Amino acid sequence: MSRYLLTDALPARLSRRSLMVSTAAALFGYSARALGETGHSPPAYLLMSDPFRPQSHLLPPHGWMNDPCGPVFANGTYHLFYQWNPDAAVWGNMHWGHATSRDLVRWEHQVVALSPQPDGPDSSGVFTGDVVLDGQQAIAVYTGLKTGRAPDQVQCIATSDLTMTHWRQEAYPVLPVGPPGLKIRGFRDPKIWREGDTWVMLVGSSIENQGGVILRYEGRDLRDWSYKGIFYGPSDLRGGDDALECPDFFRVGARHALIFSINWVVHVATGDYVNRKFRPLTLDALGYGNFYAARSMLDAQGRRTLFGWITEKPWQAGAAADRGWSGVMSFPRLLVAGPDGKVRSHLHPSVEALHGEILFSGSPKEPVTLPGPCVRIRVRFDASSAGELVFSRTDRFLHLDYNPQKTGAEVSCNEDTVPLSSSRSAELDIYVDASVIEIFTSDGSALNTRAYGDPGGPFTLKNSGCFQNADYEICLLKPVSGNRLTGIL
């Protein structure tokens, strides 16, 4: 199988999962390795010196990263699991990688958590799932892939103590088939929570000729489940097998929010939850640009905290495979209810610990020279007229436009867009971490994009239009490790 798994021209209707599943059998030829061996990846010193590799975000030591899985806080430590191919920077041979942190920004890699079992229900891959705490145990419920089996996606279980460094994967699935009487396509990405003495599980799926759905199951324990009906859908959103991927459900403000992903967009439905039934009232995008498969947790202060997969651009797939790594985890975000009851996202305050030396503060009268592409740029401006920001050395590494006439896409950065309402006082909080760009708006929206231009410094920040008389604060971003998280255990 070619390493160019994500092609230069990815069809709009082809979801990542349908593409991935179709190639799993060929890619499973790779052998499973313990974390720390380089496999098909370049040596760690080359990864560490790669100028496109972020220094302040969580990413795998090498290989391919996609969905966050089961983020959870236990005994003073944050645990974040993620989809990981340790053998190459292409999708395949899916494991669960594992990283831990005390503060949500400085991460340490742990040994691989879950691996495909050669004779198990997940022999072709360990897909996305959730982690819950039950007494002194951590329980992971996840989708196991086994090509050639019908169905090829089933829900599996693994257990650990609260250190979550030694997992026991069970040999039989806890949900071997979908609901009786429904012709479903896709059956994956379980989400678990407890209501009183009942466990609830949501599973993403779709019904043939109807659309994407989220299925609800209940159980007194985490092994015996009863189907309780369609929790959400059918949806008229389309993509791949139409399954609504990576569901998540929680209370926010006076309402409840249901998150799911389809066709490279994260959506949030906000509504009422009464008598175990969800009545959606609004449906919106939650995150814009290169952001997918988001999952949340409660932080140490009980705040709803979200992570998502920052993808590479499809046309960069080959170059990413050559560099030996692909995919990045977003900075953590806080989810809150806005005045209209809809969900807003803001950068988690923990990220302030990464703010380094202040390089500039004020309103520049001429271009500002900066060391390179690892900075935070906060700009406050009058958003009633258009303007442009360019941050680069020899090309347009970061090219940002604001145009209040482009309704719903007022901010454009490196060809990705996010809405921003016209006002006399607006703010953009821009984080540039090598090839990763995260932008948070004063409206409570976020944009992720990538930059693959010339990364060599020094850089120059130039502005025009509404950004000329704006107020800036620019600081360095501190690295989270001395080796861009490539260290070998």
Disulfide bonds with the S-S distance in Angstrom:
none
